[in-house]
């Protein structure tokens, strides 16, 4: 990072609160949140070594880290007496408990929000929160330990959060430019493309050169960004440097989900369907070289979602979300070869493909389930719990790991073989559904929307 950029980053962080790196404390919060789905929020408050004031050093809402503790919070720490309050209008219990280390030396406090469904009464909520707190205390040798490194077994470690106070509404998908060190994300409600420094997460610019952007694809050979623009009913081609419009390719109504074949430089985009008052949609094939639509494939679904390519067999998989089915397209014939109906699959949205093992990964939204499908048979070979309302998924074939992000957080799954899968962790991301992995940097990115208590933000994680 350049000295000027580093200075601005630290200055911004200082204005928000203290600059805190308490990775082990964050590990404890993530671990507890993953083990106790009845919790919707958790934060640890202590005075950092060398500091003067209590602040939040770890939290399930990352942008709160570094903020000064309130007087109400400090009352619990001073009195050493826990508090519990039923927030009936929002259906949760608000809890605050003093925190000690493994030797029972007071070091701060911990706050939790427990869903009303997770406890039968305030006393029951306090009893359960105390058990969670006590288990965490056993893992804290002393105050300094909270500021040590997270265990190497943690698949994701939060590095930084970039606040986006001016951005409202959902984000949809990312794209990456490795050559120029840029990360793009579509802000569909804000009608913009947000651009970041890929390595640091610094916000570089907000480009209003789109209407309702969805799937993005960066083309290194031309330095251009392809945008499925639902508001403009087109694929927009933008210059990757300043994001000015180069060309507009008209499509059917509301292009949204897509897939970019980097080898053949073809951008597959779903369009038509419900927004066109039709029971069917198209997968349009757009040539990045020619800048035009070179073909389209009809799919009998009004809502196409994520897609995946089997380049070796020249097959293309598409989620038919309104029918809870998956279309298998023969690209040579440009037609649907067959349709798979997977028992239990509901609102299937994100999708990824493991070419080596011929496994298709598909996440259903409600309930949150990850389906592993044998593409040679069209049958699910295993189903795992994952986050609710999943919107993005990344598969890392080198680390054999799957990341699913949704409004319920992120789920990391380890692949032990074609038919062997283990959930490593699941934790909240403040509602961030949009995510991407950049394996060469060993970094994982999540964009979350503005909430009543927090700005929109980009979260940058280190991948272990």
C-alpha positions as MATLAB code, in Angstrom:
seq = 'XXXXXXXXXXXXXXXXXXXXXXXXXXXXXXXXXXXXXXXXXXXXXXXXXXXXXXXXXXXXXXXXXXXXXXXXXXXXXXXXXXXXXXXXXXXXXXXXXXXXXXXXXXXXXXXXXXXXXXXXXXXXXXXXXXXXXXXXXXXXXXXXXXXXXXXXXXXXXXXXXXXXXXXXXXXXXXXXXXXXXXXXXXXXXXXXXXXXXXXXXXXXXXXXXXXXXXXXXXXXXXXXXXXXXXXXXXXXXXXXXXXXXXXXXXXXXXXXXXXXXXXXXXXXXXXXXXXXXXXXXXXXXXXXXXXXXXXXXXXXXXXXXXXXXXXXXXXXXXXXXXXXXXXXXXXXXXXXXXXXXXXXXXXXXXXXXXXXXXXXXXXXXXXXXXXXXXXXXXXXXXXXXXXXXXXXXXXXXXXXXXXXXXXXXXXXXXXXXXXXXXXXXXXXXXXXXXXXXXXXXXXXXXXXXXXXXXXXXXXXXXXX';
ca = [
       0.000    0.000    0.000;
       1.335    3.485   -0.829;
       2.187    5.713    2.156;
      -0.586    8.179    1.293;
      -3.178    5.410    0.960;
      -2.025    3.842    4.230;
      -2.273    7.190    5.999;
      -5.802    7.773    4.708;
      -6.817    4.230    5.638;
      -5.540    4.635    9.204;
      -7.041    8.118    9.497;
     -10.455    6.850    8.410;
     -10.198    3.975   10.871;
      -9.202    6.361   13.647;
     -12.242    8.532   12.984;
     -14.480    5.480   13.266;
     -12.753    4.359   16.459;
      -9.540    2.707   17.566;
      -7.528    0.649   15.099;
      -7.844   -2.840   16.581;
      -6.416   -6.174   15.503;
      -7.773   -8.764   17.912;
      -7.847  -11.797   15.642;
      -8.136  -14.372   18.427;
     -11.016  -12.444   19.987;
     -12.723  -12.402   16.584;
     -12.071  -16.151   16.333;
     -13.901  -16.675   19.633;
     -16.876  -14.624   18.450;
     -17.031  -16.476   15.121;
     -16.719  -19.834   16.851;
     -19.518  -19.048   19.316;
     -21.829  -17.634   16.648;
     -21.267  -20.716   14.488;
     -22.007  -23.093   17.367;
     -25.083  -21.203   18.587;
     -27.520  -20.234   15.803;
     -29.837  -18.801   18.441;
     -27.423  -15.844   18.668;
     -27.873  -13.005   16.182;
     -25.114  -10.721   17.458;
     -22.081  -10.782   19.755;
     -19.312   -8.371   20.729;
     -16.325   -8.353   23.099;
     -15.440   -5.099   24.933;
     -12.039   -4.598   26.606;
      -9.331   -1.956   26.983;
      -6.668   -2.880   24.404;
      -3.102   -3.176   25.754;
      -1.656    0.322   25.878;
      -5.103    1.876   25.417;
      -7.156    4.048   27.758;
     -10.761    3.345   26.817;
     -12.938    0.292   26.538;
     -13.888   -0.461   22.961;
     -15.306   -3.255   20.837;
     -12.351   -5.441   19.850;
     -14.361   -8.240   18.208;
     -17.884   -8.309   16.860;
     -20.220  -10.217   14.557;
     -20.831   -6.814   12.890;
     -17.251   -6.130   11.702;
     -17.689   -2.387   11.136;
     -18.333   -1.910   14.875;
     -14.820   -3.081   15.750;
     -12.818   -0.229   17.288;
     -15.840    1.768   18.416;
     -15.889    3.060   21.980;
     -18.034    1.232   24.538;
     -21.163    3.034   25.705;
     -21.776    4.080   29.315;
     -24.528    1.477   29.595;
     -22.101   -1.236   28.523;
     -19.478   -0.021   30.973;
     -21.969   -0.175   33.869;
     -22.017   -3.950   33.495;
     -18.235   -4.119   33.544;
     -17.967   -1.864   36.598;
     -20.642   -3.684   38.590;
     -19.658   -7.195   37.448;
     -23.373   -7.932   37.262;
     -24.953   -9.336   34.075;
     -28.057   -7.770   32.576;
     -30.798   -9.129   30.338;
     -33.609   -7.275   28.598;
     -36.415   -8.693   26.472;
     -36.742   -6.573   23.320;
     -40.199   -7.857   22.486;
     -40.844   -5.637   19.442;
     -37.783   -7.123   17.736;
     -38.041  -10.631   19.201;
     -34.683  -10.938   20.913;
     -33.013  -10.798   24.337;
     -30.330   -8.143   24.852;
     -27.632   -9.486   27.172;
     -24.452   -8.069   28.702;
     -22.111  -10.107   30.900;
     -18.758   -9.395   32.567;
     -15.845  -11.229   30.932;
     -12.829  -12.775   32.681;
      -9.844  -14.821   31.534;
      -9.206  -18.497   32.316;
      -7.754  -17.491   35.707;
     -10.963  -15.606   36.531;
      -9.289  -12.195   36.283;
     -11.757   -9.555   34.991;
     -10.784   -8.271   31.543;
     -13.926   -6.687   30.109;
     -17.407   -7.657   29.054;
     -19.352   -9.459   26.368;
     -22.672   -8.509   24.776;
     -25.062  -10.838   22.974;
     -28.390  -10.714   21.229;
     -30.283  -13.995   21.504;
     -33.357  -14.684   19.390;
     -36.557  -15.046   21.412;
     -36.997  -18.483   19.879;
     -33.698  -19.510   21.501;
     -34.868  -19.081   25.099;
     -38.110  -19.519   27.019;
     -37.641  -16.488   29.313;
     -35.120  -13.787   30.247;
     -33.736  -16.039   32.985;
     -33.340  -18.890   30.512;
     -31.609  -16.555   28.051;
     -29.205  -15.374   30.754;
     -28.456  -18.936   31.812;
     -27.649  -19.945   28.209;
     -25.584  -16.802   27.595;
     -23.615  -17.444   30.785;
     -22.750  -20.961   29.601;
     -21.569  -19.566   26.255;
     -19.528  -16.868   28.038;
     -17.980  -19.401   30.435;
     -16.867  -21.629   27.571;
     -15.200  -18.661   25.872;
     -13.430  -17.613   29.089;
     -11.755  -21.016   29.350;
     -10.009  -20.313   26.054;
      -8.588  -16.902   27.122;
      -5.264  -17.246   29.011;
      -5.072  -13.470   29.561;
      -6.100  -10.139   28.046;
      -3.104  -10.076   25.685;
      -4.202  -13.390   24.154;
      -7.249  -11.712   22.623;
      -4.869   -9.754   20.383;
      -2.872  -12.759   19.200;
      -3.273  -14.495   15.841;
      -6.330  -16.578   15.045;
      -5.755  -20.346   14.904;
      -4.529  -21.518   11.479;
      -7.562  -23.819   11.379;
      -9.824  -20.790   10.843;
     -10.633  -20.801    7.115;
     -11.334  -17.030    6.998;
      -9.817  -14.235    9.100;
     -11.165  -10.683    8.844;
      -8.453   -8.262    7.715;
     -10.310   -5.000    7.221;
     -13.664   -3.358    6.574;
     -14.160   -0.506    4.085;
     -17.300    1.523    4.932;
     -19.504    2.738    2.065;
     -21.757    5.329    3.749;
     -23.216    6.644    0.485;
     -24.335    3.284   -0.912;
     -27.872    2.021   -0.289;
     -29.594   -1.143   -1.476;
     -28.371   -4.555   -2.548;
     -25.104   -5.541   -4.150;
     -25.214   -8.370   -6.667;
     -21.932   -9.726   -8.081;
     -18.168   -9.103   -8.215;
     -15.597   -9.122  -11.015;
     -11.794   -9.050  -10.747;
      -9.048   -7.362  -12.782;
      -5.795   -8.941  -11.591;
      -3.623   -6.967  -13.995;
      -4.714   -3.545  -12.782;
      -5.418   -4.645   -9.200;
      -9.120   -3.806   -9.284;
     -12.243   -5.295   -7.732;
     -15.644   -4.376   -9.183;
     -19.038   -4.925   -7.575;
     -22.493   -4.151   -8.962;
     -24.602   -1.919   -6.699;
     -27.933   -2.670   -8.325;
     -30.179   -0.344   -6.291;
     -27.634    2.472   -6.173;
     -27.307    2.170   -9.987;
     -23.522    2.084   -9.979;
     -20.385    0.001  -10.240;
     -18.200    0.319   -7.142;
     -14.453   -0.080   -7.670;
     -11.874   -1.096   -5.054;
      -8.165   -1.719   -4.748;
      -8.031   -5.508   -4.932;
      -5.208   -5.926   -2.421;
      -6.154   -3.370    0.213;
      -9.915   -3.028   -0.183;
      -9.627    0.752   -0.522;
     -12.646    2.293   -2.279;
     -11.431    3.919   -5.505;
     -14.541    5.151   -7.299;
     -18.299    4.906   -7.814;
     -19.291    4.853  -11.485;
     -22.900    5.748  -12.438;
     -22.566    4.296  -15.936;
     -25.272    1.631  -15.478;
     -28.929    1.406  -14.449;
     -29.511   -1.905  -12.624;
     -26.262   -3.896  -12.841;
     -26.166   -7.591  -12.026;
     -23.560  -10.104  -13.216;
     -20.176   -8.633  -14.188;
     -17.354  -10.107  -16.272;
     -13.933   -8.573  -16.803;
     -12.174   -9.293  -20.119;
      -8.371   -8.969  -19.648;
      -7.655   -9.092  -23.390;
      -9.676   -5.926  -24.043;
      -9.596   -4.321  -20.604;
     -13.375   -4.097  -20.698;
     -16.108   -4.849  -18.178;
     -19.260   -6.643  -19.342;
     -22.407   -5.823  -17.375;
     -25.774   -7.603  -17.407;
     -27.930   -4.502  -16.934;
     -31.468   -5.353  -15.874;
     -32.702   -1.769  -15.914;
     -31.467   -1.140  -19.447;
     -32.374   -4.581  -20.864;
     -28.887   -4.921  -22.262;
     -25.359   -6.092  -21.894;
     -23.258   -2.973  -21.438;
     -19.596   -2.966  -22.409;
     -17.625   -0.512  -20.265;
     -14.014    0.602  -20.406;
     -12.412   -1.013  -17.362;
     -10.310    2.045  -16.507;
     -12.911    4.781  -16.103;
     -16.077    2.721  -16.782;
     -17.371    4.876  -19.607;
     -19.825    3.179  -21.983;
     -18.189    1.589  -25.025;
     -21.163   -0.274  -26.464;
     -24.686   -1.393  -25.626;
     -25.987   -4.818  -26.745;
     -29.817   -5.024  -26.509;
     -31.319   -8.137  -24.904;
     -34.719   -9.360  -23.735;
     -36.183   -8.040  -20.485;
     -34.110   -7.861  -17.321;
     -30.793   -9.646  -17.939;
     -29.533  -10.784  -14.552;
     -27.620  -14.014  -13.858;
     -24.669  -14.890  -16.062;
     -21.443  -16.806  -16.549;
     -18.246  -15.820  -18.353;
     -16.276  -18.453  -20.290;
     -12.808  -16.867  -20.221;
     -11.326  -19.475  -22.598;
     -13.796  -18.772  -25.435;
     -14.576  -15.225  -24.279;
     -18.315  -15.814  -24.299;
     -20.600  -14.133  -21.763;
     -23.737  -16.207  -21.075;
     -26.590  -14.054  -19.753;
     -30.096  -15.052  -18.655;
     -32.874  -12.698  -19.826;
     -36.583  -12.666  -20.578;
     -38.899  -14.752  -18.420;
     -41.094  -13.223  -15.736;
     -40.086   -9.627  -16.480;
     -41.056  -10.210  -20.122;
     -44.395  -11.740  -19.042;
     -43.211  -15.081  -20.404;
     -42.982  -18.574  -18.903;
     -39.635  -19.125  -20.626;
     -36.287  -17.334  -20.697;
     -33.210  -17.162  -22.883;
     -29.549  -17.730  -22.209;
     -27.931  -15.251  -24.587;
     -24.392  -15.897  -25.816;
     -22.415  -12.668  -26.133;
     -19.018  -12.623  -27.826;
     -16.568  -10.404  -25.967;
     -14.415  -10.270  -29.113;
     -17.199   -9.256  -31.494;
     -19.263   -7.247  -29.021;
     -22.543   -8.809  -30.104;
     -25.039  -11.570  -29.328;
     -24.006  -14.671  -31.293;
     -26.762  -17.039  -30.176;
     -29.477  -17.732  -27.645;
     -30.867  -20.828  -25.963;
     -34.461  -21.115  -24.802;
     -35.057  -22.484  -21.285;
     -38.560  -23.274  -20.007;
     -38.237  -21.229  -16.825;
     -39.329  -17.710  -15.910;
     -36.454  -17.177  -13.459;
     -32.929  -18.234  -14.397;
     -30.245  -17.955  -11.753;
     -26.594  -18.980  -11.472;
     -24.845  -21.007  -14.168;
     -21.828  -23.298  -14.552;
     -19.811  -24.682  -17.469;
     -18.464  -28.193  -18.062;
     -16.003  -27.264  -20.798;
     -14.761  -30.803  -21.371;
     -18.220  -32.209  -22.087;
     -19.509  -28.943  -23.618;
     -22.420  -28.866  -21.179;
     -23.903  -25.855  -19.446;
     -25.886  -25.977  -16.198;
     -28.505  -23.369  -15.278;
     -30.601  -22.961  -12.142;
     -34.344  -22.757  -12.944;
     -35.284  -21.165   -9.633;
     -39.024  -20.816  -10.153;
     -39.253  -24.566  -10.813;
     -36.625  -25.719   -8.287;
     -34.905  -27.499  -11.152;
     -31.592  -27.494  -13.051;
     -31.347  -27.318  -16.837;
     -28.576  -29.234  -18.602;
     -27.774  -27.509  -21.908;
     -25.944  -29.089  -24.832;
     -23.863  -26.181  -26.117;
     -23.109  -27.869  -29.446;
     -26.826  -28.102  -30.205;
     -27.760  -24.980  -28.242;
     -30.674  -26.717  -26.587;
     -31.699  -28.121  -23.208;
     -30.745  -31.793  -23.119;
     -32.499  -32.659  -19.845;
     -33.903  -31.158  -16.666;
     -33.007  -32.366  -13.189;
     -35.430  -32.285  -10.255;
     -33.534  -32.751   -6.982;
     -35.662  -33.748   -3.952;
     -35.593  -30.998   -1.307;
     -34.032  -28.350   -3.548;
     -35.854  -25.034   -3.103;
     -35.120  -21.569   -4.521;
     -31.817  -22.761   -5.986;
     -29.689  -19.697   -6.665;
     -25.854  -19.955   -6.524;
     -23.987  -22.726   -8.369;
     -20.386  -23.916   -8.843;
     -18.788  -26.843  -10.692;
     -15.931  -29.213   -9.817;
     -14.680  -30.491  -13.173;
     -12.198  -33.007  -11.744;
     -14.837  -34.890   -9.776;
     -17.874  -34.104  -11.955;
     -19.675  -32.557   -9.005;
     -22.141  -29.687   -9.231;
     -22.660  -27.587   -6.093;
     -26.050  -25.883   -5.784;
     -27.420  -23.943   -2.805;
     -31.118  -23.683   -2.007;
     -32.244  -20.578   -0.172;
     -35.014  -21.702    2.191;
     -34.091  -23.843    3.911;
     -30.388  -23.129    3.493;
     -29.025  -26.341    1.977;
     -25.954  -27.131   -0.112;
     -26.541  -29.957   -2.606;
     -23.651  -31.932   -4.090;
     -24.818  -33.455   -7.380;
     -23.130  -36.135   -9.471;
     -23.356  -34.670  -12.988;
     -23.062  -38.121  -14.572;
     -26.327  -39.225  -12.975;
     -28.102  -35.991  -11.999;
     -28.506  -37.331   -8.464;
     -27.618  -35.580   -5.192;
     -24.952  -37.554   -3.340;
     -24.981  -35.413   -0.186;
     -26.821  -32.445    1.326;
     -25.400  -30.099    3.978;
     -26.852  -27.224    5.974;
     -25.649  -23.794    4.861;
     -26.632  -20.141    5.234;
     -30.136  -18.999    4.401;
     -30.881  -16.874    1.321;
     -27.640  -17.839   -0.411;
     -26.697  -15.582   -3.329;
     -23.054  -16.344   -4.183;
     -20.770  -19.360   -4.125;
     -17.090  -19.957   -4.907;
     -15.280  -23.263   -5.295;
     -11.497  -23.388   -4.822;
     -10.243  -26.562   -6.579;
      -6.737  -26.179   -5.130;
      -7.788  -25.936   -1.484;
     -10.851  -28.145   -2.148;
     -13.067  -25.670   -0.354;
     -16.528  -24.215   -1.028;
     -17.725  -20.832    0.236;
     -21.443  -20.009    0.257;
     -22.600  -16.496    1.173;
     -26.119  -15.315    1.915;
     -28.126  -13.067    4.180;
     -27.452  -15.565    6.975;
     -23.670  -15.146    6.651;
     -21.028  -17.340    5.052;
     -20.556  -21.119    5.206;
     -17.145  -22.658    4.493;
     -17.142  -26.329    3.475;
     -14.080  -28.563    3.109;
     -14.111  -31.176    0.367;
     -12.343  -34.380    1.450;
     -13.072  -36.193   -1.803;
     -15.753  -36.409   -4.454;
     -18.286  -37.637   -1.881;
     -16.854  -36.334    1.405;
     -17.739  -32.851    2.730;
     -17.409  -31.129    6.111;
     -18.762  -27.749    7.239;
     -15.758  -25.888    8.701;
     -17.523  -22.779    9.947;
     -20.531  -20.565    9.527;
     -20.703  -16.980   10.734;
     -22.588  -13.740   10.174;
     -21.436  -11.061    7.741;
     -23.974   -8.365    8.580;
     -26.225   -9.624    5.800;
     -23.539   -9.718    3.093;
     -24.788  -12.014    0.309;
     -22.318  -10.962   -2.388;
     -18.874  -12.597   -2.271;
     -15.865  -13.679   -4.295;
     -12.596  -15.536   -3.708;
      -9.295  -14.438   -5.276;
      -7.057  -17.506   -4.806;
      -3.835  -15.836   -6.002;
      -4.092  -13.268   -3.179;
      -5.594  -15.700   -0.676;
      -8.315  -13.135   -0.007;
     -12.098  -13.426    0.198;
     -14.413  -10.443   -0.219;
     -17.970   -9.811    1.000;
     -20.125   -6.738    0.310;
     -22.999   -6.061    2.684;
     -25.851   -3.611    2.379;
     -26.696   -0.643    4.578;
     -28.676   -1.636    7.691;
     -30.543    0.470   10.298;
     -27.444    0.404   12.509;
     -24.581    0.210   10.038;
     -23.297    1.560    6.714;
     -22.811   -0.645    3.707;
     -19.269   -2.018    3.561;
     -16.717   -4.231    1.882;
     -15.204   -6.888    4.131;
     -11.801   -8.348    3.244;
     -10.803  -11.723    4.696;
      -7.544  -13.642    4.623;
      -7.921  -17.256    3.519;
      -5.989  -19.818    5.575;
];
